[in-house]
Amino acid sequence: MSNYSPTRDTLAKRIAGEIVLSAAPGQTMRKWRGLLSVNQIDMANALELSPSVISDYETGRRKSPGAGFIKRYVASLLGIDVVRGGHYIKQLSRITLDPSDVFSDIREFMAPVSIQEVVEAVDGEIFNGDEQVGQDVFGYTVVDSMKAIMMLSGLDFYRIFGTTSERALVFTGVSRGRSPMIAVKISPFKPRVIILHGLEGEIDPLAVQLARHENIPLAVSGMDTEDELVASLIDLYQSTG
């Protein structure tokens, strides 16, 4: 039986292309290994190498890997996911990667950044989850809150999460924050951090309560306009490449 899968092939090209184009290929390799929850030992076994070799590539102690090694690395990474049931590939197959008009911006970082760095980039104030600000974030989505709630069905809501739910989900056009938090509560996927922008007055206490219940850090951006917020996030994205 052939191992070819259109979704798997598309994902392989995406990962390999991102590694090749990255200014820090090793960090990008490590990012994708982390996204698929593959440890260095399993990766090394799949490639028939020692874990120290994988570590050397990912930390930059070895020179940037060639195209042949990157191809083997990506194939092994996705192969491990297939053996485990293909959960990541199946998740991706349910997601339309092209952003719609409800998205202002959606990107995957070339290397992970911390929640703290994302919050600082948008001049944010944390209302829940201070103890989690050191956790890694792998991307972000800026979404118009009212359009998302009114236009996206349950399955369409998956599109907000791009290639991973371990991202910053930024809602703009927010009144008090209750509706976005309810939408996240009923979603099967949970973002790494939620940022609200455009609050009209004080944040709704229920929004904070829901964030605590879901164990998701919640912040409010102090940026004056959405354009400034997006521009600052793009600067952060570019700094990871």
C-alpha positions as YAML, in Angstrom:
chain: A
units: angstrom
residues:
- id: 1
  name: MET
  ca: [0.00, 0.00, 0.00]
- id: 2
  name: SER
  ca: [1.30, 3.45, -0.89]
- id: 3
  name: ASN
  ca: [2.20, 5.84, 1.91]
- id: 4
  name: TYR
  ca: [1.20, 8.84, -0.22]
- id: 5
  name: SER
  ca: [-1.33, 11.19, 1.31]
- id: 6
  name: PRO
  ca: [-2.15, 14.60, -0.23]
- id: 7
  name: THR
  ca: [-2.41, 16.21, 3.22]
- id: 8
  name: ARG
  ca: [0.79, 14.58, 4.43]
- id: 9
  name: ASP
  ca: [2.63, 15.56, 1.24]
- id: 10
  name: THR
  ca: [1.42, 19.15, 1.50]
- id: 11
  name: LEU
  ca: [2.46, 19.34, 5.14]
- id: 12
  name: ALA
  ca: [5.87, 17.82, 4.37]
- id: 13
  name: LYS
  ca: [6.52, 20.49, 1.73]
- id: 14
  name: ARG
  ca: [5.39, 23.22, 4.11]
- id: 15
  name: ILE
  ca: [7.68, 22.06, 6.93]
- id: 16
  name: ALA
  ca: [10.67, 21.45, 4.68]
- id: 17
  name: GLY
  ca: [10.22, 24.81, 2.97]
- id: 18
  name: GLU
  ca: [10.05, 26.63, 6.28]
- id: 19
  name: ILE
  ca: [13.23, 24.90, 7.51]
- id: 20
  name: VAL
  ca: [15.14, 25.69, 4.30]
- id: 21
  name: LEU
  ca: [14.09, 29.36, 4.30]
- id: 22
  name: SER
  ca: [14.67, 29.90, 8.01]
- id: 23
  name: ALA
  ca: [17.66, 31.91, 9.17]
- id: 24
  name: ALA
  ca: [17.93, 29.37, 12.02]
- id: 25
  name: PRO
  ca: [17.04, 25.98, 10.47]
- id: 26
  name: GLY
  ca: [17.82, 24.05, 13.64]
- id: 27
  name: GLN
  ca: [15.38, 26.10, 15.71]
- id: 28
  name: THR
  ca: [12.69, 25.56, 13.10]
- id: 29
  name: MET
  ca: [13.36, 21.81, 13.09]
- id: 30
  name: ARG
  ca: [13.01, 21.79, 16.87]
- id: 31
  name: LYS
  ca: [9.80, 23.82, 16.63]
- id: 32
  name: TRP
  ca: [8.12, 21.28, 14.34]
- id: 33
  name: ARG
  ca: [9.38, 18.35, 16.40]
- id: 34
  name: GLY
  ca: [7.78, 20.00, 19.43]
- id: 35
  name: LEU
  ca: [4.52, 20.63, 17.60]
- id: 36
  name: LEU
  ca: [4.22, 16.95, 16.73]
- id: 37
  name: SER
  ca: [5.27, 15.95, 20.29]
- id: 38
  name: VAL
  ca: [8.23, 13.86, 19.11]
- id: 39
  name: ASN
  ca: [11.18, 13.64, 21.50]
- id: 40
  name: GLN
  ca: [14.81, 13.60, 20.39]
- id: 41
  name: ILE
  ca: [15.27, 9.91, 21.16]
- id: 42
  name: ASP
  ca: [12.34, 8.84, 18.94]
- id: 43
  name: MET
  ca: [13.55, 11.20, 16.22]
- id: 44
  name: ALA
  ca: [17.07, 9.82, 16.44]
- id: 45
  name: ASN
  ca: [15.82, 6.23, 16.29]
- id: 46
  name: ALA
  ca: [13.74, 6.99, 13.21]
- id: 47
  name: LEU
  ca: [16.78, 8.51, 11.48]
- id: 48
  name: GLU
  ca: [19.15, 5.84, 12.83]
- id: 49
  name: LEU
  ca: [21.31, 8.51, 14.44]
- id: 50
  name: SER
  ca: [22.33, 9.33, 18.00]
- id: 51
  name: PRO
  ca: [20.22, 11.87, 19.92]
- id: 52
  name: SER
  ca: [23.32, 14.07, 20.21]
- id: 53
  name: VAL
  ca: [23.38, 14.50, 16.43]
- id: 54
  name: ILE
  ca: [19.76, 15.70, 16.44]
- id: 55
  name: SER
  ca: [20.60, 18.04, 19.32]
- id: 56
  name: ASP
  ca: [23.65, 19.41, 17.48]
- id: 57
  name: TYR
  ca: [21.59, 20.26, 14.40]
- id: 58
  name: GLU
  ca: [18.76, 21.83, 16.39]
- id: 59
  name: THR
  ca: [21.06, 23.97, 18.55]
- id: 60
  name: GLY
  ca: [23.25, 25.05, 15.64]
- id: 61
  name: ARG
  ca: [26.39, 23.28, 16.86]
- id: 62
  name: ARG
  ca: [26.51, 21.53, 13.48]
- id: 63
  name: LYS
  ca: [26.34, 23.56, 10.28]
- id: 64
  name: SER
  ca: [22.94, 23.90, 8.65]
- id: 65
  name: PRO
  ca: [21.65, 20.54, 7.39]
- id: 66
  name: GLY
  ca: [21.48, 19.89, 3.67]
- id: 67
  name: ALA
  ca: [18.33, 19.35, 1.65]
- id: 68
  name: GLY
  ca: [18.69, 15.57, 1.81]
- id: 69
  name: PHE
  ca: [18.82, 15.50, 5.60]
- id: 70
  name: ILE
  ca: [15.90, 17.93, 5.89]
- id: 71
  name: LYS
  ca: [13.82, 15.70, 3.61]
- id: 72
  name: ARG
  ca: [14.63, 12.64, 5.76]
- id: 73
  name: TYR
  ca: [13.97, 14.60, 8.97]
- id: 74
  name: VAL
  ca: [10.53, 15.75, 7.83]
- id: 75
  name: ALA
  ca: [9.59, 12.33, 6.43]
- id: 76
  name: SER
  ca: [10.59, 10.66, 9.70]
- id: 77
  name: LEU
  ca: [8.73, 13.27, 11.76]
- id: 78
  name: LEU
  ca: [5.48, 12.71, 9.88]
- id: 79
  name: GLY
  ca: [6.11, 8.98, 9.78]
- id: 80
  name: ILE
  ca: [6.19, 8.89, 13.58]
- id: 81
  name: ASP
  ca: [2.86, 10.75, 13.64]
- id: 82
  name: VAL
  ca: [1.36, 8.19, 11.25]
- id: 83
  name: VAL
  ca: [2.52, 5.29, 13.44]
- id: 84
  name: ARG
  ca: [0.88, 6.99, 16.43]
- id: 85
  name: GLY
  ca: [-2.41, 7.28, 14.57]
- id: 86
  name: GLY
  ca: [-1.78, 10.33, 12.42]
- id: 87
  name: HIS
  ca: [-3.46, 12.68, 14.90]
- id: 88
  name: TYR
  ca: [-1.61, 15.82, 13.81]
- id: 89
  name: ILE
  ca: [-2.07, 15.10, 10.10]
- id: 90
  name: LYS
  ca: [-5.76, 14.34, 10.66]
- id: 91
  name: GLN
  ca: [-6.15, 17.59, 12.58]
- id: 92
  name: LEU
  ca: [-4.56, 19.49, 9.73]
- id: 93
  name: SER
  ca: [-6.84, 17.83, 7.18]
- id: 94
  name: ARG
  ca: [-9.84, 19.44, 8.91]
- id: 95
  name: ILE
  ca: [-8.34, 22.92, 8.68]
- id: 96
  name: THR
  ca: [-8.53, 25.23, 5.69]
- id: 97
  name: LEU
  ca: [-5.23, 27.07, 5.76]
- id: 98
  name: ASP
  ca: [-6.26, 30.00, 3.55]
- id: 99
  name: PRO
  ca: [-7.37, 32.90, 5.76]
- id: 100
  name: SER
  ca: [-10.84, 34.34, 5.15]
- id: 101
  name: ASP
  ca: [-12.06, 37.88, 5.65]
- id: 102
  name: VAL
  ca: [-12.56, 37.22, 9.37]
- id: 103
  name: PHE
  ca: [-8.76, 37.07, 9.81]
- id: 104
  name: SER
  ca: [-6.64, 40.21, 9.93]
- id: 105
  name: ASP
  ca: [-3.46, 38.12, 10.08]
- id: 106
  name: ILE
  ca: [-2.42, 34.52, 10.71]
- id: 107
  name: ARG
  ca: [1.19, 33.35, 10.92]
- id: 108
  name: GLU
  ca: [3.41, 30.59, 12.30]
- id: 109
  name: PHE
  ca: [6.60, 31.71, 14.06]
- id: 110
  name: MET
  ca: [9.86, 30.40, 12.61]
- id: 111
  name: ALA
  ca: [10.97, 29.68, 16.18]
- id: 112
  name: PRO
  ca: [8.82, 29.62, 19.33]
- id: 113
  name: VAL
  ca: [8.44, 32.73, 21.47]
- id: 114
  name: SER
  ca: [7.08, 33.04, 24.99]
- id: 115
  name: ILE
  ca: [3.61, 34.18, 25.99]
- id: 116
  name: GLN
  ca: [5.35, 37.09, 27.74]
- id: 117
  name: GLU
  ca: [6.97, 38.22, 24.48]
- id: 118
  name: VAL
  ca: [3.64, 38.13, 22.63]
- id: 119
  name: VAL
  ca: [1.86, 40.07, 25.38]
- id: 120
  name: GLU
  ca: [4.62, 42.69, 25.47]
- id: 121
  name: ALA
  ca: [4.48, 43.03, 21.66]
- id: 122
  name: VAL
  ca: [0.83, 44.10, 21.85]
- id: 123
  name: ASP
  ca: [1.29, 46.30, 24.95]
- id: 124
  name: GLY
  ca: [-0.81, 43.83, 26.89]
- id: 125
  name: GLU
  ca: [-1.91, 43.45, 30.47]
- id: 126
  name: ILE
  ca: [-2.34, 39.95, 31.90]
- id: 127
  name: PHE
  ca: [-5.64, 39.26, 33.68]
- id: 128
  name: ASN
  ca: [-5.13, 35.53, 34.16]
- id: 129
  name: GLY
  ca: [-2.22, 33.10, 33.92]
- id: 130
  name: ASP
  ca: [0.77, 35.09, 35.20]
- id: 131
  name: GLU
  ca: [2.46, 31.83, 36.10]
- id: 132
  name: GLN
  ca: [2.26, 30.57, 32.50]
- id: 133
  name: VAL
  ca: [3.91, 33.49, 30.69]
- id: 134
  name: GLY
  ca: [7.09, 31.50, 30.05]
- id: 135
  name: GLN
  ca: [5.33, 28.89, 27.91]
- id: 136
  name: ASP
  ca: [6.10, 28.65, 24.18]
- id: 137
  name: VAL
  ca: [3.82, 30.08, 21.52]
- id: 138
  name: PHE
  ca: [4.19, 28.81, 17.94]
- id: 139
  name: GLY
  ca: [2.05, 31.27, 16.01]
- id: 140
  name: TYR
  ca: [-0.77, 33.77, 16.20]
- id: 141
  name: THR
  ca: [-4.14, 34.58, 14.67]
- id: 142
  name: VAL
  ca: [-5.75, 38.00, 14.69]
- id: 143
  name: VAL
  ca: [-9.48, 37.62, 14.19]
- id: 144
  name: ASP
  ca: [-12.43, 40.02, 14.11]
- id: 145
  name: SER
  ca: [-14.48, 38.85, 17.08]
- id: 146
  name: MET
  ca: [-17.94, 39.70, 15.74]
- id: 147
  name: LYS
  ca: [-17.30, 38.29, 12.25]
- id: 148
  name: ALA
  ca: [-15.88, 35.09, 13.76]
- id: 149
  name: ILE
  ca: [-18.90, 34.60, 16.00]
- id: 150
  name: MET
  ca: [-21.43, 35.44, 13.28]
- id: 151
  name: MET
  ca: [-19.81, 33.81, 10.24]
- id: 152
  name: LEU
  ca: [-17.82, 30.77, 11.39]
- id: 153
  name: SER
  ca: [-19.51, 27.43, 11.99]
- id: 154
  name: GLY
  ca: [-18.12, 24.96, 14.51]
- id: 155
  name: LEU
  ca: [-15.94, 23.26, 11.92]
- id: 156
  name: ASP
  ca: [-14.90, 26.59, 10.37]
- id: 157
  name: PHE
  ca: [-13.69, 27.70, 13.79]
- id: 158
  name: TYR
  ca: [-10.84, 25.19, 13.39]
- id: 159
  name: ARG
  ca: [-9.37, 27.51, 10.77]
- id: 160
  name: ILE
  ca: [-8.50, 30.03, 13.45]
- id: 161
  name: PHE
  ca: [-5.85, 27.66, 14.78]
- id: 162
  name: GLY
  ca: [-3.76, 27.39, 11.60]
- id: 163
  name: THR
  ca: [-1.38, 24.45, 11.92]
- id: 164
  name: THR
  ca: [-1.40, 24.33, 15.73]
- id: 165
  name: SER
  ca: [-3.57, 25.39, 18.64]
- id: 166
  name: GLU
  ca: [-0.45, 26.33, 20.62]
- id: 167
  name: ARG
  ca: [-0.74, 29.92, 19.45]
- id: 168
  name: ALA
  ca: [-1.89, 33.38, 20.51]
- id: 169
  name: LEU
  ca: [-5.50, 33.97, 19.59]
- id: 170
  name: VAL
  ca: [-6.09, 37.72, 19.30]
- id: 171
  name: PHE
  ca: [-9.69, 38.94, 19.14]
- id: 172
  name: THR
  ca: [-10.24, 42.48, 17.85]
- id: 173
  name: GLY
  ca: [-13.38, 44.59, 17.96]
- id: 174
  name: VAL
  ca: [-14.15, 43.26, 21.42]
- id: 175
  name: SER
  ca: [-16.78, 44.97, 23.58]
- id: 176
  name: ARG
  ca: [-16.15, 43.36, 26.97]
- id: 177
  name: GLY
  ca: [-14.70, 39.92, 26.12]
- id: 178
  name: ARG
  ca: [-17.54, 37.59, 27.07]
- id: 179
  name: SER
  ca: [-18.50, 36.33, 23.59]
- id: 180
  name: PRO
  ca: [-14.95, 35.40, 22.46]
- id: 181
  name: MET
  ca: [-14.34, 33.49, 25.68]
- id: 182
  name: ILE
  ca: [-17.61, 31.56, 25.31]
- id: 183
  name: ALA
  ca: [-16.60, 30.66, 21.73]
- id: 184
  name: VAL
  ca: [-13.24, 29.37, 22.97]
- id: 185
  name: LYS
  ca: [-14.89, 27.45, 25.81]
- id: 186
  name: ILE
  ca: [-17.04, 25.39, 23.43]
- id: 187
  name: SER
  ca: [-14.20, 24.82, 20.96]
- id: 188
  name: PRO
  ca: [-12.40, 21.45, 21.20]
- id: 189
  name: PHE
  ca: [-9.09, 23.22, 20.56]
- id: 190
  name: LYS
  ca: [-7.67, 25.67, 23.09]
- id: 191
  name: PRO
  ca: [-5.13, 28.40, 22.28]
- id: 192
  name: ARG
  ca: [-1.99, 28.91, 24.33]
- id: 193
  name: VAL
  ca: [-3.01, 32.50, 25.16]
- id: 194
  name: ILE
  ca: [-5.97, 34.78, 24.39]
- id: 195
  name: ILE
  ca: [-5.55, 38.50, 23.81]
- id: 196
  name: LEU
  ca: [-8.49, 40.92, 23.60]
- id: 197
  name: HIS
  ca: [-8.27, 44.24, 21.74]
- id: 198
  name: GLY
  ca: [-10.66, 47.18, 21.54]
- id: 199
  name: LEU
  ca: [-12.39, 46.77, 24.87]
- id: 200
  name: GLU
  ca: [-15.20, 49.22, 25.53]
- id: 201
  name: GLY
  ca: [-14.79, 49.82, 29.25]
- id: 202
  name: GLU
  ca: [-13.86, 47.18, 31.81]
- id: 203
  name: ILE
  ca: [-13.33, 43.52, 30.92]
- id: 204
  name: ASP
  ca: [-16.32, 41.30, 31.71]
- id: 205
  name: PRO
  ca: [-15.62, 39.35, 34.94]
- id: 206
  name: LEU
  ca: [-17.15, 36.29, 33.27]
- id: 207
  name: ALA
  ca: [-14.45, 36.43, 30.57]
- id: 208
  name: VAL
  ca: [-11.76, 36.25, 33.26]
- id: 209
  name: GLN
  ca: [-13.65, 33.50, 35.06]
- id: 210
  name: LEU
  ca: [-13.90, 31.43, 31.86]
- id: 211
  name: ALA
  ca: [-10.19, 31.91, 31.20]
- id: 212
  name: ARG
  ca: [-9.40, 30.60, 34.68]
- id: 213
  name: HIS
  ca: [-11.76, 27.67, 34.23]
- id: 214
  name: GLU
  ca: [-10.11, 26.75, 30.92]
- id: 215
  name: ASN
  ca: [-6.62, 27.42, 32.34]
- id: 216
  name: ILE
  ca: [-5.81, 29.80, 29.47]
- id: 217
  name: PRO
  ca: [-3.80, 32.99, 30.04]
- id: 218
  name: LEU
  ca: [-5.87, 36.05, 29.17]
- id: 219
  name: ALA
  ca: [-4.51, 39.49, 28.30]
- id: 220
  name: VAL
  ca: [-5.91, 42.79, 27.08]
- id: 221
  name: SER
  ca: [-3.96, 44.76, 24.44]
- id: 222
  name: GLY
  ca: [-3.40, 48.45, 24.99]
- id: 223
  name: MET
  ca: [-2.60, 49.18, 21.34]
- id: 224
  name: ASP
  ca: [-4.57, 52.15, 19.99]
- id: 225
  name: THR
  ca: [-5.55, 50.57, 16.66]
- id: 226
  name: GLU
  ca: [-5.79, 47.12, 15.11]
- id: 227
  name: ASP
  ca: [-3.30, 48.15, 12.41]
- id: 228
  name: GLU
  ca: [-0.71, 48.96, 15.07]
- id: 229
  name: LEU
  ca: [-1.38, 45.66, 16.81]
- id: 230
  name: VAL
  ca: [-0.94, 43.65, 13.61]
- id: 231
  name: ALA
  ca: [2.21, 45.58, 12.65]
- id: 232
  name: SER
  ca: [3.76, 44.86, 16.05]
- id: 233
  name: LEU
  ca: [2.96, 41.14, 15.77]
- id: 234
  name: ILE
  ca: [4.49, 41.06, 12.29]
- id: 235
  name: ASP
  ca: [7.67, 42.61, 13.74]
- id: 236
  name: LEU
  ca: [7.73, 39.85, 16.36]
- id: 237
  name: TYR
  ca: [7.19, 37.21, 13.65]
- id: 238
  name: GLN
  ca: [10.06, 38.61, 11.55]
- id: 239
  name: SER
  ca: [12.36, 38.55, 14.57]
- id: 240
  name: THR
  ca: [11.92, 34.75, 14.80]
- id: 241
  name: GLY
  ca: [13.25, 34.13, 11.29]
...
